[in-house]
Every structure is written in C-alpha cells, then in structure tokens.
C-alpha cells in the first residue's frame, strides 16, 4: 500500500482525466489560455507524479491569440484503446456568454511524451467531451449547450458514435440524461453488464460534486444515484473544497480509484479564496453490493490522506520530463519539432515561447525577453511564468534593463489574468515632480522601480522608487497566505517596496467573472511603441512551501 497526500498534483492542475496503461497512470489536465497545452503527468504509485509531456499542437495553428481569460482549452479527456492514447478536448472562445463558441478536437499518440497527431475537429455540442472505447467502437460524450434566451446552458449529456477512421458521426446523437442540477464532465465505463456515467455536478465552484448514473443499455435510459459519490459543498470546514469532475480507474489488482479536482482555500475576511487554483486529487473507491460506487473511507467528503493499493515508488524531480521511447511514426502525425529551450515548468500565454521574443541563446545563463504588448493584452504579452503550488511562496529574479520611455518596462510579476496581477517593474519616469513633457525623447528622466496592482476596478501604482540606470537589479516577492510583499536588493540587503498587497485577489473566487486557472509567478517585458526594447533575466527561482 502507498499513502498519498492530496492534492497529488498541486497548483493549477484542474479537470484531471486519469487513465492506466500497464503499470503507469497518466493524468491530463486543463491548460485554458496557457501553453504548454494539455500538460500530462504520470505515476506508478498514484502518490508521486512527474511531468511527462503535453499535447503539442493542441491549439490549431499553434495559437490561442484573442481567447478570453479562462478560455482556451477546457477539460481534456485522456483514454487508451489498447494501442494508442486518445485525447479529446474543447477550445472555448467565449466565456460568460450564452454562446461558448466551442470547437471540439481529437488527437492521438502512441506515447504521451510526443508524436501527437494534428487535431481533427469532431461534433462540437459543448465543452467537457470524452471518448468511450467499447467493443471496437468509438463514442463521443459531450455536454449539450442550449444558447437560446429561454434555454439551459447545461442541457444534458449527449452521446454520438464516431467513425474510428474519419471521426465523422456514425449515426444519431442520443440524449442520455438531463438533471435539475447542473451536470457536465461526463465519463463512461462498463462494469458487470452495466454502463456507468460519472458526472461533474453543481458547477466547478464550492457547490461542485460528483454524481453517478447507470444503465443496462449504452444509450439509456440512465438511473441517477440518489446521493453524490463525492462533494464537500455541505461542509466548508473540509480542507479539500470544490471536489468534483472525476474519473474512475481500475488498478492492476482489481481495486478502484477516483481522480478529481479539488481546491485548498484561504479563509479571508472577504470569504474563501483559492489562490492556487483547482488541483488534482485521488480517492480510493469500493463498489457496494447494490452496484453503486462509494468512497472507501466512507461518506462523500474527500480525504487528504489515502491508502492506495500500489507499491511506493521513489519520487523523481517533478519538473523534469521522464525519458520515453521514441514512438513509431504515424501516417498522420505532425512533423517532429525540436524541444523548446524554455520548457516545463515555464508556461506562456496564448502561444508557445519563441526565440523571437524569449531567447536563451543571446546571453548564456540569461533569458532575454523582447517587450511586446502590455499585460492586459490577449495577443502578444511577453510573459514566462510558473505555477505557485503552496500558500507560502517566494519568487526572485535578477533583471538588467535600460528603459528609455514609460512605454517600456520589465520585471517580476505575480499573475492570475489580465484583470488580476501584481508587478514590480524596471521602467522610466519623468524627473521627480514633473509631468509628461516628452523628456524621454530628449534623453531626460530617470529609471525607476514601479509597483503596480491590477484588479477589476483598474490599475494602481502602489509605489515608485528611483534606481540606478542600467544596473542589474534583484527583485523579489514573498507570498504568505493572502498577503504579498515585494522587495529588491540594495547593497545586498532586502529593501521593501510599497505596502503589503492583497494576493487573495489573484484567485478563482475574487470578483464576479468566471475564473478557472491559478496564480503564477514569472517575468515579463513590455514595449508598446516599437517592440524593440529587451530585458535580460537570470537566477529566477520560485520556492513554494
């Protein structure tokens, strides 16, 4: 037996789709507007997980430019047909509107580490698709969206057979189940002559849960279990909240486990705030004599510590991709691409890192960022970031930059989305006490550190400090629960800058708009005029504890 501690994949790893192939378990998670698209982790014991690669090419054309915050790639579903991995996922281009403007794609590979085929679009009824492989046939599950003014945006679960070769619909679409409570995220499995439909219930917030339905016929009708398999919505004191969006998998020994998303909220005066986003957890499941699955430890609340029937493995460095055999060439596979020099745990917004703006070769040991759009751009923000995985964290980086105008800036950022971030930037300002009179065009002004906070009410400058021109500066941020403090090194001493800032605003739960990702720490550069300004960074570190 192995004792695991939930969450097993910590910090912004939502909507886990779990599949076992031989001795390995694989989990694919949502990436939304971030690259790498559809990160995949793997484990032999369900307790210790390592990054195994991602679905390269999942974004058609290699870009998610223009998608809104928390849009992009939602809820991938990973499966195995005995020969190859399949992944199906939705690209969502509208958030918070009746129209999700969703395209659903399928890609396959013989190894999760690479060789994914070019995505092919399939029937796109809604988001949260899944594939069901059964007796040589392929079925597509999906949420049905009804955009009409009097329609139900979550109008039930539908099932369509696909041709395994062309992926074209092979017959009628079947409505499997509708429910008065919001249901989504369908997964199907066959067991003991029954078909089980595992559903996310109640939305992905604090009302989230897992409900199971079953039928003797694949196309229904489905009988809904009279109680949830998993939820924490009835007990805000539970350490793991938002438990839902699950998948059942059988171990080699015949036992069963459940993957699900969860969150660890901070308790603030404004209410619970999940700054780390939604994370991946595992529970052990048993089957009752009446045929329904139940949590092995009893009840329906997620457990933090779980004994799973596996042999403990030696943990590996979670940020290093494991060595995998080269997959056989597939007829419809995309051409192999060289490995990205800026790979996991780095992530980028709406496109993969490119040497044209993120260069590791210009100066050995440094990352050179060329400034592009501002931090509220959905198109070309030069940002590299890593996931914050614990409620206490510290980020630090040394930056060398020579801004000559207020339209140029580079520095350290704590990021949630374009409406929620905190940044400490090297930039330019007029001489003290002067207004904007074009001094930058005459070589006047001063180099400053500007501390900025952004939320739904706008952007505010929290502090401004003059610093030496073109001198490398070490910038830092310390996160302690709901508070973030920024600092810089002056003569080797940490010098605080500005007041403590509200880190809880960088959470899924702040504000009124839908938010689905998690807080990140990273580096960025901005040049709003000619995109010619660059900044060099070295020594980035992010420690979470």
C-alpha positions in Angstrom: 0.0 0.0 0.0 1.0 3.6 -0.6 -0.1 6.6 1.5 -0.7 9.5 -0.8 -1.3 13.1 0.3 -3.9 15.2 -1.6 -3.7 17.1 -3.7 -1.2 14.9 -5.6 -0.6 17.4 -8.4 -0.5 20.8 -6.6 -1.3 24.2 -8.0 -3.4 24.9 -11.2 -4.0 21.3 -12.3 -7.8 21.2 -12.9 -10.2 18.7 -14.5 -7.9 15.7 -14.2 -8.5 12.8 -16.6 -6.9 9.6 -15.4 -6.0 6.5 -17.4 -3.9 3.5 -16.6 -1.7 1.8 -19.2 0.2 -1.1 -17.8 2.0 0.0 -14.7 1.7 3.7 -15.4 -1.1 6.1 -14.5 -1.4 9.2 -16.7 -3.3 12.4 -15.9 -4.2 15.1 -18.4 -5.3 18.5 -17.1 -6.8 21.7 -18.5 -4.5 24.4 -19.7 -7.0 27.1 -20.7 -5.1 30.1 -22.3 -1.7 28.7 -21.2 1.0 26.8 -23.1 2.1 24.1 -22.9 -1.3 22.8 -24.0 -2.8 19.9 -22.0 0.0 19.0 -19.5 0.3 15.3 -18.8 1.7 13.8 -15.6 2.5 10.2 -14.9 2.9 8.0 -11.8 3.4 4.3 -10.9 2.0 4.6 -7.4 -0.6 7.4 -7.6 1.3 9.4 -4.9 4.4 10.7 -6.7 3.8 12.4 -10.1 6.2 13.7 -12.7 5.6 15.8 -15.8 5.5 13.5 -18.8 4.9 15.9 -21.7 2.0 17.7 -23.2 -0.3 17.5 -26.3 1.9 19.6 -28.6 -0.2 21.1 -31.4 -3.5 21.0 -29.4 -4.2 24.6 -30.3 -4.9 24.7 -34.1 -2.4 26.9 -35.8 -0.3 26.9 -32.7 -2.1 29.9 -31.2 -4.8 30.9 -28.8 -4.4 34.6 -29.5 -7.5 36.5 -28.6 -9.2 33.9 -26.4 -10.5 35.5 -23.2 -9.1 34.9 -19.7 -10.1 31.3 -18.6 -11.0 30.5 -22.2 -8.9 28.2 -24.5 -8.5 24.5 -23.8 -11.0 23.1 -21.3 -11.3 19.7 -19.7 -9.3 17.3 -21.9 -10.2 13.6 -21.6 -7.4 11.1 -22.0 -8.1 7.5 -23.0 -6.3 4.3 -24.2 -7.7 1.9 -26.8 -5.1 -0.8 -26.3 -2.8 0.6 -29.0 -2.6 4.4 -28.6 -3.6 7.3 -26.5 -6.6 9.4 -27.5 -7.3 12.9 -26.2 -10.4 14.9 -26.8 -10.9 18.5 -25.7 -12.8 21.7 -26.3 -11.3 25.0 -27.4 -13.7 27.6 -25.8 -13.5 31.1 -27.4 -16.3 32.8 -25.4 -16.7 32.8 -21.6 -19.6 34.2 -19.7 -21.9 34.4 -22.7 -24.8 32.1 -23.9 -22.5 31.0 -26.8 -19.4 29.2 -25.7 -18.2 29.2 -29.4 -16.7 25.8 -28.8 -14.7 23.6 -31.2 -14.0 20.0 -30.1 -10.9 18.3 -31.3 -9.4 14.8 -31.2 -5.7 13.8 -31.3 -3.8 10.5 -30.8 -0.3 9.3 -29.9 1.4 6.1 -29.1 3.3 7.8 -26.3 2.1 10.8 -24.2 5.6 12.4 -24.5 5.2 13.3 -28.2 4.1 12.4 -31.7 0.5 13.7 -31.2 -1.4 13.8 -34.5 -2.7 17.1 -35.9 -6.1 17.8 -34.1 -9.2 16.9 -36.0 -12.5 18.7 -35.3 -15.5 16.5 -34.3 -19.1 17.2 -33.4 -19.0 20.2 -31.0 -22.2 20.1 -28.9 -20.4 21.8 -26.0 -17.4 21.6 -23.7 -16.2 18.7 -21.5 -16.1 16.0 -24.2 -14.9 12.4 -23.5 -14.4 9.3 -25.6 -15.7 5.8 -24.8 -14.0 2.8 -26.5 -16.3 -0.2 -26.4 -16.2 -3.4 -28.3 -14.2 -1.9 -31.2 -16.5 1.1 -31.5 -15.8 4.8 -30.6 -18.3 7.0 -28.9 -18.2 10.8 -28.2 -19.8 12.1 -25.0 -20.4 15.8 -24.5 -22.4 18.4 -22.7 -25.2 19.8 -24.7 -25.4 23.6 -24.7 -28.7 25.4 -25.4 -27.9 29.1 -26.1 -31.4 30.3 -26.6 -32.8 33.0 -24.3 -35.0 30.5 -22.5 -32.6 27.6 -23.0 -30.5 25.7 -20.5 -26.8 26.3 -20.9 -26.2 22.8 -19.4 -29.0 21.0 -21.3 -28.0 17.4 -20.7 -25.4 14.8 -21.7 -25.3 13.5 -25.3 -23.6 10.6 -27.0 -22.6 10.2 -30.6 -20.9 7.4 -32.3 -17.8 8.3 -34.4 -16.2 6.5 -37.3 -12.8 5.4 -35.9 -11.0 6.3 -39.1 -12.7 9.6 -40.2 -14.1 10.7 -36.8 -17.3 11.6 -38.7 -20.6 11.0 -36.8 -21.8 7.5 -37.5 -25.5 7.8 -36.5 -27.9 9.6 -34.3 -27.0 11.7 -31.3 -28.6 10.3 -28.1 -29.7 12.3 -25.1 -28.5 10.2 -22.2 -29.5 12.3 -19.2 -30.9 15.7 -18.0 -30.9 16.8 -14.4 -32.3 19.7 -12.5 -28.8 20.4 -11.0 -26.1 21.4 -13.4 -24.2 18.3 -14.8 -21.2 18.2 -17.0 -17.8 16.4 -17.5 -19.3 13.0 -18.5 -17.1 9.9 -18.4 -18.4 6.4 -19.3 -17.2 3.0 -18.1 -18.6 -0.6 -18.5 -18.7 -2.9 -15.5 -20.6 -6.1 -14.7 -23.1 -5.7 -17.6 -23.8 -2.0 -16.7 -22.8 1.3 -18.1 -21.8 3.9 -15.6 -21.9 7.6 -16.3 -19.6 9.6 -14.0 -20.7 13.3 -13.9 -19.5 16.6 -12.6 -22.4 18.2 -10.7 -23.2 21.6 -9.5 -20.6 23.7 -11.3 -16.9 24.0 -10.6 -17.1 26.2 -7.5 -17.8 25.4 -3.9 -21.0 23.6 -5.0 -19.1 21.1 -7.1 -19.6 17.4 -6.7 -19.6 14.0 -8.4 -22.8 12.1 -9.2 -23.1 8.7 -10.9 -25.8 7.3 -13.2 -26.1 3.8 -14.7 -28.0 1.9 -17.4 -28.0 -1.6 -18.9 -28.1 0.0 -22.3 -25.4 2.3 -23.6 -27.9 4.8 -24.9 -30.0 4.7 -21.8 -32.3 5.4 -20.0 -29.9 6.2 -17.1 -30.8 5.9 -13.5 -29.2 8.6 -11.3 -27.8 7.6 -7.9 -29.8 9.2 -5.1 -26.7 10.6 -3.4 -23.3 12.1 -4.5 -20.2 10.0 -4.8 -18.1 12.9 -3.8 -18.6 16.5 -2.7 -17.6 19.0 0.0 -20.3 21.5 -0.6 -22.1 20.7 2.7 -19.1 21.3 4.9 -17.0 24.4 4.5 -14.6 23.2 7.2 -13.3 20.4 4.9 -9.7 21.1 3.9 -10.3 20.0 0.4 -13.1 22.0 -1.3 -14.7 22.2 -4.8 -14.3 18.4 -5.1 -15.7 17.2 -8.4 -15.0 16.4 -12.1 -13.9 12.8 -11.6 -12.9 9.7 -13.4 -12.9 6.1 -12.2 -10.0 3.8 -13.0 -9.2 0.2 -12.0 -5.8 -0.8 -10.7 -3.9 -3.9 -11.8 -5.0 -5.6 -8.5 -8.7 -5.0 -9.3 -9.2 -2.1 -6.9 -10.7 1.2 -8.0 -9.5 4.8 -7.6 -11.1 8.1 -8.4 -9.3 11.2 -9.8 -11.0 14.5 -9.1 -10.3 18.2 -8.9 -10.2 20.0 -5.6 -9.0 23.3 -4.1 -7.4 24.4 -0.8 -9.0 27.8 0.1 -7.5 30.6 2.2 -10.0 31.9 4.7 -10.1 35.7 4.4 -12.4 38.4 5.7 -13.9 38.5 2.2 -14.6 34.8 2.2 -12.7 31.7 1.0 -10.1 32.4 -1.8 -8.4 29.6 -3.8 -5.2 31.3 -5.0 -3.7 28.1 -6.0 -6.5 27.3 -8.4 -8.0 23.9 -8.7 -5.7 20.9 -8.2 -5.6 17.1 -8.7 -6.6 14.6 -6.0 -7.0 10.8 -5.8 -9.5 8.8 -3.7 -10.0 5.0 -3.2 -13.4 3.7 -4.2 -15.3 0.5 -3.4 -18.4 -1.0 -5.0 -21.4 -1.7 -2.9 -23.5 -4.9 -3.3 -26.2 -2.7 -4.8 -23.8 -1.8 -7.6 -23.0 1.8 -6.8 -19.5 3.1 -6.2 -18.7 4.7 -2.8 -15.6 6.3 -1.2 -13.6 3.6 0.6 -13.2 5.7 3.7 -17.0 6.3 3.9 -19.2 9.3 3.4 -18.7 11.7 0.4 -16.1 14.1 1.6 -12.6 13.9 0.0 -9.8 12.6 2.2 -6.4 14.3 2.4 -4.5 11.1 3.2 -5.5 8.0 1.2 -4.0 4.4 1.2 -4.0 3.2 -2.4 -3.1 -0.4 -3.4 0.2 0.3 -5.1 3.9 -0.2 -4.5 5.6 3.0 -3.4 8.0 4.5 -6.0 11.0 6.7 -5.5 9.9 10.3 -6.2 11.6 12.0 -9.2 12.1 15.6 -9.8 8.6 16.7 -10.8 9.8 19.4 -13.3 12.0 17.1 -15.3 10.3 15.2 -18.2 11.0 11.4 -18.0 12.8 9.6 -20.7 10.3 7.9 -23.0 10.9 5.6 -26.0 10.6 7.3 -29.4 7.1 6.5 -30.6 6.6 4.8 -34.0 6.0 7.3 -36.8 2.2 7.6 -37.6 0.9 8.4 -41.0 -1.0 11.5 -39.8 1.5 12.7 -37.2 2.8 16.2 -37.2 6.5 16.6 -38.2 8.8 16.3 -35.2 9.8 19.7 -33.6 12.9 20.4 -31.6 12.5 20.6 -27.9 11.6 24.0 -26.5 14.5 25.6 -24.7 12.0 27.1 -22.3 10.1 24.1 -21.2 8.1 22.9 -18.2 7.7 24.3 -15.5 7.7 27.5 -17.6 4.4 28.4 -19.1 3.4 31.2 -21.6 0.1 32.9 -22.5 -1.8 32.0 -25.7 1.3 30.8 -27.7 4.4 28.8 -27.1 7.7 30.5 -26.2 9.5 31.6 -29.4 13.1 32.8 -29.7 11.8 36.0 -31.4 10.7 37.2 -28.0 12.1 34.7 -25.5 15.7 34.0 -26.2 18.1 31.8 -24.2 20.9 32.0 -26.7 21.6 35.7 -26.8 23.4 35.7 -23.4 24.4 32.4 -21.8 22.8 31.8 -18.5 20.2 34.6 -19.1 16.7 34.8 -20.6 16.3 37.7 -22.9 12.7 38.9 -23.3 11.7 41.3 -26.0 8.9 43.6 -25.0 5.6 43.4 -26.8 2.1 44.2 -25.8 1.0 45.3 -22.3 0.0 42.9 -19.6 -3.7 43.2 -20.4 -3.2 42.0 -24.0 -4.8 38.8 -25.2 -2.5 38.7 -28.1 1.2 39.1 -27.6 2.3 39.6 -23.9 6.0 38.6 -23.4 5.5 36.6 -20.2 7.1 33.5 -18.8 5.6 32.1 -15.6 5.5 29.1 -13.2 2.7 27.7 -11.1 2.6 28.7 -7.4 1.8 25.4 -5.6 1.6 26.4 -1.9 0.2 29.2 0.2 3.6 30.3 1.2 6.0 31.1 -1.6 8.9 33.3 -2.6 10.0 34.4 -6.1 13.2 36.1 -7.1 15.0 37.2 -10.3 17.8 39.5 -11.4 16.9 41.8 -14.3 19.1 44.0 -16.4 17.2 46.6 -18.5 17.6 50.1 -19.8 14.1 51.6 -20.4 14.1 54.9 -22.1 10.4 55.7 -22.0 7.3 55.0 -19.9 6.2 52.6 -22.7 9.0 50.2 -21.8 9.0 48.0 -18.7 10.3 44.7 -17.4 10.3 42.8 -14.1 8.8 40.3 -11.8 5.0 39.6 -11.8 2.5 37.6 -9.7 -0.1 36.8 -12.2 -3.7 35.4 -12.4 -5.1 37.0 -15.5 -5.3 40.3 -17.4 -7.5 41.7 -14.7 -5.6 40.4 -11.7 -1.9 40.8 -11.3 0.8 42.4 -9.2 4.1 43.5 -10.8 7.4 45.1 -9.8 9.0 46.6 -13.0 12.1 48.4 -14.0 10.7 51.3 -16.1 11.1 55.0 -16.9 9.6 58.1 -15.3 9.9 61.9 -15.6 12.1 63.8 -13.2 10.6 64.0 -9.8 7.7 66.5 -9.7 7.5 67.0 -13.4 4.6 66.0 -15.7 4.9 64.3 -19.1 6.6 66.8 -21.5 8.4 64.5 -23.8 11.6 64.2 -21.7 12.1 60.7 -22.9 12.7 61.9 -26.5 15.4 64.2 -25.3 17.2 61.7 -23.1 15.8 63.0 -19.8 14.1 61.3 -17.0 15.1 58.5 -14.6 15.0 54.8 -14.2 12.5 53.6 -11.5 11.0 50.6 -9.9 7.2 50.7 -10.2 5.0 48.5 -8.1 1.6 48.0 -9.8 -1.6 46.3 -8.7 -4.4 45.4 -11.1 -7.9 44.2 -10.3 -11.4 44.6 -11.7 -11.5 48.2 -10.5 -8.5 49.2 -12.6 -4.7 49.7 -12.3 -3.0 51.5 -9.4 0.6 52.4 -8.8 1.4 51.2 -5.2 5.0 52.6 -5.1 7.7 54.2 -7.2 11.4 54.2 -6.3 14.3 55.7 -8.3 17.2 53.3 -9.0 20.5 53.4 -10.9 20.4 53.3 -14.7 21.2 50.0 -16.5 22.3 48.3 -13.3 21.2 44.7 -12.7 18.6 44.6 -10.0 17.4 41.6 -8.0 13.6 41.8 -7.5 11.6 39.6 -5.2 8.1 38.8 -3.9 7.1 36.9 -0.8 3.6 35.4 -0.5 2.2 34.5 2.9 -1.4 33.3 2.6 -3.4 36.3 1.4 -0.6 38.8 1.5 2.2 39.6 -1.0 5.2 41.8 -0.2 7.6 43.0 -2.8 11.3 43.9 -2.3 14.5 44.5 -4.1 18.2 44.1 -3.2 20.1 47.3 -2.4 23.7 46.8 -1.3 22.9 43.2 -0.7 20.1 44.0 1.7 16.4 43.3 1.0 14.6 46.6 0.8 10.8 46.5 1.0 8.9 48.5 -1.6 5.3 49.6 -1.2 2.7 48.3 1.2 1.6 44.7 1.6 -0.7 43.8 -1.3 -3.8 41.6 -1.4 -2.7 38.4 -3.0 -6.2 36.9 -2.5 -7.4 38.9 -5.4 -5.3 36.6 -7.6 -7.8 33.7 -7.0 -10.6 31.8 -8.7 -13.1 33.3 -6.4 -12.5 37.0 -6.4 -14.8 39.3 -8.4 -17.9 38.4 -10.4 -16.4 37.0 -13.6 -15.7 33.3 -14.2 -12.2 32.3 -13.3 -10.7 28.9 -13.8 -6.8 29.0 -13.6 -4.4 29.7 -10.7 -1.8 32.2 -9.5 1.6 32.2 -11.2 5.0 33.9 -10.6 7.1 34.9 -13.5 8.9 37.5 -15.6 7.7 39.8 -18.4 8.7 42.7 -20.7 6.6 45.4 -22.4 7.4 47.7 -25.3 4.3 49.4 -26.5 5.9 51.5 -29.3 8.2 49.5 -31.5 8.7 46.2 -29.7 12.5 46.7 -29.8 13.2 47.1 -26.1 14.6 44.0 -24.4 15.5 42.9 -20.8 17.8 40.2 -19.6 16.8 37.9 -16.7 18.9 35.4 -14.7 18.6 33.5 -11.4 14.9 33.1 -11.4 13.7 30.9 -8.5 10.3 30.1 -7.1 10.2 28.3 -3.8 6.8 27.1 -2.5 6.4 25.6 1.0 
